[in-house]
Amino acid sequence: MARRSRSKKGSPPHAVAHHKRGIALRFARIRAAGTGAFAAFLAVLGPGLLAGLSDDDPAGITTYSVLGADHGYRLLWIIPASTILLVQFHLMAVRIGAATGKGFVAVIRDHWGRGWGYFSALGLLFANFGTICAEYAGVAAAGSLVGIPAWIGAPLAALLISLVVVLGSFHRIERVLLVISATLALYIVDGILAAPDWSQVWHNSVVPHMPLDQPGWMALAATLGTTLAPWGLAFIQSYAVDKKITVANLRFERIDVMIGSVLTGVIGLAIAVACAATLHRSGIHIRDASDAAVALRPLAGSFATVLFGAGLLGASLLAAAIVPIATAYSIAEGIGAPASLDLDARHFQYFYAAFVGLTVASASVVSLPGLPLIPLIYTSQIVNAVMLPLHVVALQLLARDVDLMGPAGAGLPSQLAGWISVGLIVACIVALASSWIGS
């Protein structure tokens, strides 16, 4: 008993909080007991699924909708290609988290110094705030489809999400988020209801066709950027650490990451296909996801509109929780404070303060009448595009560091594949920059 008490006293604050509120300890025991493969998989399920599906947020849904509405089936191949990169870099981030026991910004702070840690946290904060506003704009847009004004829908969602995150335990929060993520399956039904030309869908999903104009290149880069969002890469690493994923668990966590990433790609493809088969065929152009939901009504029926709107609400609520959590992880890690969903909420925690502050600020911005949200969201996506190469290069450098990673470090084939992927991402960003300069 005395030994256990001394163990608690010698533990860092977040570890004590984990013990007090029971974060995933039951699952850790399941993993350690060597139980069946299915039980072991359920014990690690979560990081890959939530990080992947939260990429299908309102900004992502809008991007996929515009890709299909403006370019038809021609550029569908970028979604499977982005999905492959998503699997690759999510696995890399989880491996780094499992090997080091630290989130992305915490590893940078410890490995390259506090200055780089502050820079990373501030960069993610600046880029993510516009994205969080986009999530609450999605909540407001989904509510407007059934007559709920933004000044009611956004603050109400912010209140409910804050209560769940601050007062709930890690396991309860994860279960709520997984249930919300199930609503994204509605988009797959929407894609089928649109009755697309399946031969065209298959051909253009596997055979690359280059864009014919500047908007096409912008759509290509935007799709890559929305699928491989820097906040998603930071979230999955910190969340895997929070869930106590270890190197020994990686063989099951790979399945979680692959399922989450593949579902992300399938849902994105379904959204683009639904819009290509209906809006593009009718020559209808849209500005955001709610426009797509309204435009689908005369083309695919009111049921398709309801499904699209319900999926938009689910995606918005999921991402409105995930992106502030990801940002709160980064801020707390950047200043060296505990970062966990199982911290003791009865005492002040920088992690919860950052989460609530971001949530209140973004919901307030969305609730302001007549505020031009599009420039704010657009600017945040530019910052995301600039940060993405920096983020994946940092992951590559960390994954190959033997002193940091030990035996879990990336081998030569993995490093080569990673640098090729980094080159493709940089080339896409350069093409996007060239199109902006040309315009």
Secondary structure per residue as TSV (DSSP state, phi and psi in degrees):
chain	resnum	aa	ss	phi	psi
A	1	M	-	360.0	-43.3
A	2	A	H	-64.6	-37.9
A	3	R	H	-62.7	-41.3
A	4	R	H	-64.1	-39.9
A	5	S	H	-63.8	-43.8
A	6	R	H	-63.8	-35.3
A	7	S	H	-62.1	-40.8
A	8	K	H	-65.7	-42.1
A	9	K	H	-65.3	-31.5
A	10	G	T	-85.0	-2.0
A	11	S	S	-85.4	152.9
A	12	P	-	-66.4	159.0
A	13	P	H	-54.1	-42.8
A	14	H	H	-67.5	-30.6
A	15	A	H	-68.4	-39.1
A	16	V	H	-63.1	-43.2
A	17	A	H	-61.5	-40.5
A	18	H	H	-58.4	-42.6
A	19	H	H	-66.4	-42.8
A	20	K	H	-67.0	-38.1
A	21	R	H	-106.6	3.4
A	22	G	T	78.6	29.8
A	23	I	T	-64.4	111.8
A	24	A	T	52.9	14.1
A	25	L	H	-65.3	-36.4
A	26	R	H	-62.5	-38.8
A	27	F	H	-71.5	-33.8
A	28	A	H	-62.9	-38.9
A	29	R	H	-66.9	-37.0
A	30	I	H	-61.7	-44.9
A	31	R	H	-64.8	-41.0
A	32	A	H	-71.3	-26.6
A	33	A	T	-76.8	-8.4
A	34	G	T	68.5	35.7
A	35	T	-	-72.2	-176.7
A	36	G	-	-57.3	160.6
A	37	A	H	-60.9	-40.7
A	38	F	H	-65.5	-43.3
A	39	A	H	-63.7	-39.3
A	40	A	H	-65.3	-36.7
A	41	F	H	-66.3	-44.3
A	42	L	H	-61.0	-30.1
A	43	A	H	-68.4	-25.3
A	44	V	H	-106.8	-6.0
A	45	L	-	-60.3	133.9
A	46	G	S	145.2	-62.3
A	47	P	H	-56.5	-50.7
A	48	G	H	-66.0	-41.4
A	49	L	H	-66.1	-47.6
A	50	L	H	-70.9	-41.8
A	51	A	H	-64.3	-38.3
A	52	G	H	-70.7	-52.5
A	53	L	H	-67.8	-28.8
A	54	S	T	-69.5	-14.1
A	55	D	T	-67.9	-22.9
A	56	D	S	-84.9	55.3
A	57	D	S	-88.0	179.4
A	58	P	H	-53.3	-39.3
A	59	A	H	-64.7	-40.5
A	60	G	H	-67.2	-43.8
A	61	I	H	-61.4	-41.6
A	62	T	H	-62.0	-44.4
A	63	T	H	-61.7	-47.8
A	64	Y	H	-63.8	-37.0
A	65	S	H	-65.7	-44.3
A	66	V	H	-66.1	-38.7
A	67	L	H	-56.4	-46.2
A	68	G	H	-75.5	-41.1
A	69	A	H	-68.9	-38.7
A	70	D	H	-90.2	-28.3
A	71	H	H	-123.0	4.6
A	72	G	T	62.4	-138.9
A	73	Y	T	-86.6	-10.3
A	74	R	T	-57.9	-41.2
A	75	L	T	-104.3	19.1
A	76	L	T	-60.3	-28.4
A	77	W	T	-59.2	-24.3
A	78	I	H	-66.5	-24.8
A	79	I	H	-71.9	-51.1
A	80	P	H	-60.2	-38.0
A	81	A	H	-62.8	-43.4
A	82	S	H	-65.2	-34.2
A	83	T	H	-64.6	-39.7
A	84	I	H	-61.4	-44.0
A	85	L	H	-65.3	-35.5
A	86	L	H	-62.6	-45.1
A	87	V	H	-58.6	-46.5
A	88	Q	H	-60.8	-49.9
A	89	F	H	-80.8	-28.2
A	90	H	H	-66.4	-40.9
A	91	L	H	-62.7	-39.5
A	92	M	H	-64.0	-43.9
A	93	A	H	-65.4	-42.0
A	94	V	H	-64.2	-40.5
A	95	R	H	-62.8	-42.0
A	96	I	H	-64.1	-43.2
A	97	G	H	-62.8	-42.2
A	98	A	H	-67.0	-38.6
A	99	A	H	-75.0	-33.7
A	100	T	H	-101.6	-22.6
A	101	G	S	71.4	21.6
A	102	K	-	-134.2	150.1
A	103	G	-	-73.3	175.3
A	104	F	H	-58.5	-53.4
A	105	V	H	-67.8	-35.2
A	106	A	H	-63.8	-39.9
A	107	V	H	-65.2	-44.2
A	108	I	H	-61.0	-44.0
A	109	R	H	-60.7	-44.7
A	110	D	H	-74.0	-33.8
A	111	H	H	-87.3	-39.2
A	112	W	H	-116.6	0.8
A	113	G	-	107.6	160.8
A	114	R	H	-63.3	-33.2
A	115	G	H	-59.0	-46.7
A	116	W	H	-68.0	-31.3
A	117	G	H	-64.3	-45.3
A	118	Y	H	-62.3	-43.0
A	119	F	H	-60.7	-44.0
A	120	S	H	-64.7	-44.1
A	121	A	H	-64.4	-43.8
A	122	L	H	-66.7	-39.7
A	123	G	H	-62.2	-44.5
A	124	L	H	-67.6	-37.0
A	125	L	H	-62.3	-46.7
A	126	F	H	-63.7	-43.4
A	127	A	H	-72.3	-36.6
A	128	N	H	-79.1	-25.0
A	129	F	H	-61.5	-44.3
A	130	G	H	-62.6	-35.8
A	131	T	H	-67.3	-40.0
A	132	I	H	-63.0	-40.1
A	133	C	H	-60.1	-38.1
A	134	A	H	-63.3	-36.5
A	135	E	H	-64.9	-45.0
A	136	Y	H	-72.3	-27.4
A	137	A	H	-64.6	-35.5
A	138	G	H	-65.7	-40.8
A	139	V	H	-60.0	-46.2
A	140	A	H	-63.9	-40.6
A	141	A	H	-65.2	-42.0
A	142	A	H	-64.9	-39.2
A	143	G	H	-66.3	-35.5
A	144	S	H	-64.9	-24.6
A	145	L	T	-65.9	-22.8
A	146	V	T	-116.7	18.9
A	147	G	T	86.5	13.5
A	148	I	-	-92.0	120.5
A	149	P	-	-69.2	156.8
A	150	A	H	-62.1	-35.5
A	151	W	H	-71.0	-10.9
A	152	I	H	-101.4	-48.6
A	153	G	H	-62.7	-48.0
A	154	A	H	-66.2	-50.3
A	155	P	H	-63.5	-36.9
A	156	L	H	-63.4	-44.5
A	157	A	H	-62.1	-41.8
A	158	A	H	-62.1	-40.7
A	159	L	H	-64.8	-47.6
A	160	L	H	-63.6	-44.5
A	161	I	H	-64.1	-41.6
A	162	S	H	-63.7	-41.2
A	163	L	H	-63.1	-42.3
A	164	V	H	-64.1	-45.8
A	165	V	H	-72.3	-43.9
A	166	V	H	-76.6	-38.9
A	167	L	H	-94.3	-19.4
A	168	G	S	-87.0	157.9
A	169	S	-	-81.1	166.5
A	170	F	H	-54.0	-47.8
A	171	H	H	-64.5	-41.4
A	172	R	H	-66.9	-41.9
A	173	I	H	-61.0	-43.8
A	174	E	H	-62.7	-41.4
A	175	R	H	-63.5	-41.8
A	176	V	H	-60.9	-45.7
A	177	L	H	-65.3	-38.2
A	178	L	H	-66.4	-37.9
A	179	V	H	-64.7	-44.4
A	180	I	H	-61.8	-39.2
A	181	S	H	-63.3	-23.8
A	182	A	G	-64.3	-23.6
A	183	T	G	-65.9	-20.2
A	184	L	G	-67.1	-18.4
A	185	A	G	-63.3	-19.1
A	186	L	H	-59.9	-29.8
A	187	Y	H	-67.9	-30.3
A	188	I	H	-64.6	-40.9
A	189	V	H	-62.5	-41.3
A	190	D	H	-59.1	-42.8
A	191	G	H	-62.1	-36.7
A	192	I	H	-72.5	-41.0
A	193	L	H	-62.7	-26.8
A	194	A	T	-70.0	-10.3
A	195	A	-	50.5	61.7
A	196	P	-	-76.3	171.3
A	197	D	-	-81.8	99.3
A	198	W	H	-64.8	-29.7
A	199	S	H	-65.9	-38.8
A	200	Q	H	-68.4	-39.7
A	201	V	H	-60.0	-48.4
A	202	W	H	-63.8	-47.7
A	203	H	H	-61.3	-47.9
A	204	N	H	-79.3	-10.5
A	205	S	H	-82.7	-24.6
A	206	V	H	-113.6	-17.0
A	207	V	S	-109.5	112.9
A	208	P	-	-67.5	136.7
A	209	H	-	-126.5	127.2
A	210	M	-	-73.4	148.9
A	211	P	-	-60.1	151.5
A	212	L	S	-96.2	-13.3
A	213	D	S	-150.9	178.2
A	214	Q	H	-62.2	-46.0
A	215	P	H	-57.6	-31.7
A	216	G	H	-65.6	-42.8
A	217	W	H	-65.1	-38.3
A	218	M	H	-65.6	-39.9
A	219	A	H	-64.7	-37.8
A	220	L	H	-62.5	-49.5
A	221	A	H	-66.8	-38.8
A	222	A	H	-64.2	-38.9
A	223	T	H	-65.8	-42.0
A	224	L	H	-63.1	-43.8
A	225	G	H	-67.5	-37.6
A	226	T	H	-74.6	-26.9
A	227	T	H	-79.6	-40.8
A	228	L	T	-104.6	54.6
A	229	A	-	-67.6	135.3
A	230	P	H	-56.5	-36.8
A	231	W	H	-65.0	-31.6
A	232	G	H	-67.4	-39.0
A	233	L	H	-67.7	-38.4
A	234	A	H	-69.4	-39.2
A	235	F	H	-63.7	-47.3
A	236	I	H	-63.7	-34.4
A	237	Q	H	-69.6	-48.2
A	238	S	H	-66.3	-37.9
A	239	Y	H	-69.0	-38.1
A	240	A	H	-63.5	-38.3
A	241	V	H	-65.3	-43.2
A	242	D	H	-61.4	-32.3
A	243	K	T	-87.3	1.8
A	244	K	T	67.1	35.7
A	245	I	-	-70.9	130.8
A	246	T	-	-115.1	172.8
A	247	V	G	-60.3	-34.2
A	248	A	G	-66.2	-22.6
A	249	N	G	-88.9	-4.5
A	250	L	H	-63.8	-30.5
A	251	R	H	-65.7	-29.7
A	252	F	H	-86.9	-33.8
A	253	E	H	-65.9	-29.1
A	254	R	H	-58.7	-39.5
A	255	I	H	-63.8	-43.6
A	256	D	H	-59.1	-45.8
A	257	V	H	-63.9	-43.8
A	258	M	H	-66.3	-40.9
A	259	I	H	-63.3	-47.1
A	260	G	H	-61.4	-43.5
A	261	S	H	-68.7	-43.8
A	262	V	H	-64.4	-42.0
A	263	L	H	-61.8	-38.3
A	264	T	H	-58.2	-47.4
A	265	G	H	-65.5	-41.1
A	266	V	H	-64.5	-42.9
A	267	I	H	-66.6	-43.8
A	268	G	H	-60.5	-41.2
A	269	L	H	-64.5	-40.6
A	270	A	H	-63.0	-40.3
A	271	I	H	-64.0	-48.0
A	272	A	H	-62.7	-41.0
A	273	V	H	-65.2	-43.5
A	274	A	H	-58.9	-42.2
A	275	C	H	-75.1	-33.9
A	276	A	I	-66.6	-40.0
A	277	A	I	-75.9	-17.8
A	278	T	I	-118.5	-64.5
A	279	L	I	-68.3	-45.2
A	280	H	I	-64.1	-40.9
A	281	R	H	-61.5	-31.4
A	282	S	H	-96.9	1.7
A	283	G	T	71.6	28.5
A	284	I	-	-95.9	129.4
A	285	H	-	-106.0	145.1
A	286	I	-	-126.1	164.1
A	287	R	S	-110.2	-36.3
A	288	D	S	-147.3	-178.2
A	289	A	H	-66.0	-35.4
A	290	S	H	-67.4	-33.2
A	291	D	H	-59.8	-41.3
A	292	A	H	-63.0	-42.2
A	293	A	H	-61.5	-44.2
A	294	V	H	-68.0	-41.9
A	295	A	H	-66.6	-26.2
A	296	L	H	-70.8	-22.1
A	297	R	H	-56.2	-53.7
A	298	P	H	-74.5	-12.6
A	299	L	H	-101.2	-35.6
A	300	A	H	-124.0	3.0
A	301	G	-	96.9	157.2
A	302	S	H	-65.2	-29.7
A	303	F	H	-63.5	-40.3
A	304	A	H	-63.3	-37.3
A	305	T	H	-65.2	-43.0
A	306	V	H	-61.7	-44.2
A	307	L	H	-63.2	-42.9
A	308	F	H	-63.8	-43.0
A	309	G	H	-66.4	-40.9
A	310	A	H	-65.7	-40.3
A	311	G	H	-63.6	-38.7
A	312	L	H	-63.5	-41.3
A	313	L	H	-65.2	-46.2
A	314	G	H	-61.4	-44.3
A	315	A	H	-63.3	-39.2
A	316	S	H	-66.8	-43.6
A	317	L	H	-65.7	-42.3
A	318	L	H	-61.0	-51.3
A	319	A	H	-70.8	-30.1
A	320	A	H	-66.1	-21.2
A	321	A	H	-89.9	-44.3
A	322	I	H	-69.0	-47.0
A	323	V	H	-65.7	-42.9
A	324	P	H	-64.5	-35.2
A	325	I	H	-62.3	-45.8
A	326	A	H	-58.5	-42.7
A	327	T	H	-69.2	-38.3
A	328	A	H	-65.0	-39.6
A	329	Y	H	-54.4	-50.5
A	330	S	H	-64.1	-42.1
A	331	I	H	-65.0	-48.0
A	332	A	H	-63.4	-42.7
A	333	E	H	-64.6	-36.7
A	334	G	H	-65.0	-32.6
A	335	I	T	-98.3	3.9
A	336	G	T	79.6	19.9
A	337	A	-	-94.5	159.2
A	338	P	-	-59.0	140.5
A	339	A	-	-132.0	103.0
A	340	S	-	-161.0	149.2
A	341	L	T	-79.7	-0.9
A	342	D	T	-117.7	21.9
A	343	L	S	-68.9	156.6
A	344	D	-	-71.2	110.0
A	345	A	T	-75.7	-7.0
A	346	R	T	-77.9	-13.5
A	347	H	S	-121.1	156.7
A	348	F	-	-61.7	133.4
A	349	Q	-	-133.5	128.8
A	350	Y	H	-59.3	-34.9
A	351	F	H	-60.6	-50.5
A	352	Y	H	-69.1	-35.8
A	353	A	H	-61.8	-42.7
A	354	A	H	-64.1	-43.0
A	355	F	H	-62.1	-50.9
A	356	V	H	-65.1	-41.6
A	357	G	H	-59.8	-45.6
A	358	L	H	-64.3	-41.1
A	359	T	H	-64.8	-48.1
A	360	V	H	-63.6	-43.9
A	361	A	H	-63.8	-45.9
A	362	S	H	-69.4	-40.3
A	363	A	H	-64.9	-35.3
A	364	S	H	-67.2	-42.0
A	365	V	H	-61.0	-44.7
A	366	V	H	-66.6	-30.2
A	367	S	H	-77.1	-17.6
A	368	L	S	-67.4	127.8
A	369	P	T	-70.8	136.1
A	370	G	T	75.8	6.9
A	371	L	-	-74.5	130.0
A	372	P	-	-74.4	93.7
A	373	L	H	-73.2	-31.6
A	374	I	H	-57.3	-47.0
A	375	P	H	-60.6	-37.8
A	376	L	H	-64.4	-47.9
A	377	I	H	-64.9	-42.4
A	378	Y	H	-61.1	-43.6
A	379	T	H	-62.5	-40.1
A	380	S	H	-64.1	-35.1
A	381	Q	H	-71.0	-32.5
A	382	I	H	-62.9	-45.0
A	383	V	H	-63.2	-41.5
A	384	N	H	-59.3	-42.9
A	385	A	H	-62.9	-39.2
A	386	V	H	-70.4	-37.3
A	387	M	H	-76.8	-25.9
A	388	L	H	-57.5	-49.7
A	389	P	H	-60.2	-39.3
A	390	L	H	-62.0	-40.3
A	391	H	H	-67.2	-48.1
A	392	V	H	-70.2	-32.2
A	393	V	H	-65.1	-42.2
A	394	A	H	-60.8	-42.4
A	395	L	H	-60.3	-43.0
A	396	Q	H	-61.0	-45.9
A	397	L	H	-65.9	-38.6
A	398	L	H	-69.7	-40.9
A	399	A	H	-66.3	-26.3
A	400	R	T	-92.4	-4.9
A	401	D	-	-78.7	110.1
A	402	V	H	-66.3	-40.2
A	403	D	H	-61.8	-35.1
A	404	L	H	-81.4	-45.2
A	405	M	H	-93.3	-22.9
A	406	G	G	64.7	-142.2
A	407	P	G	-68.5	-11.0
A	408	A	G	-86.3	2.2
A	409	G	S	-62.9	155.8
A	410	A	-	-70.5	135.9
A	411	G	-	-79.4	176.1
A	412	L	H	-60.1	-46.5
A	413	P	H	-59.7	-40.7
A	414	S	H	-66.0	-40.6
A	415	Q	H	-63.9	-42.9
A	416	L	H	-62.3	-46.1
A	417	A	H	-61.9	-37.5
A	418	G	H	-64.8	-44.3
A	419	W	H	-68.4	-33.3
A	420	I	H	-62.9	-43.1
A	421	S	H	-64.5	-41.0
A	422	V	H	-60.1	-42.6
A	423	G	H	-60.1	-41.3
A	424	L	H	-64.8	-40.6
A	425	I	H	-64.5	-45.5
A	426	V	H	-62.3	-41.1
A	427	A	H	-61.4	-38.9
A	428	C	H	-67.4	-41.4
A	429	I	H	-66.0	-38.7
A	430	V	H	-63.0	-41.2
A	431	A	H	-61.9	-41.0
A	432	L	H	-63.7	-44.7
A	433	A	H	-62.1	-39.2
A	434	S	H	-63.4	-39.3
A	435	S	H	-66.6	-36.6
A	436	W	H	-66.5	-44.4
A	437	I	H	-63.0	-41.0
A	438	G	H	-64.5	-28.9
A	439	S	-	-83.6	360.0
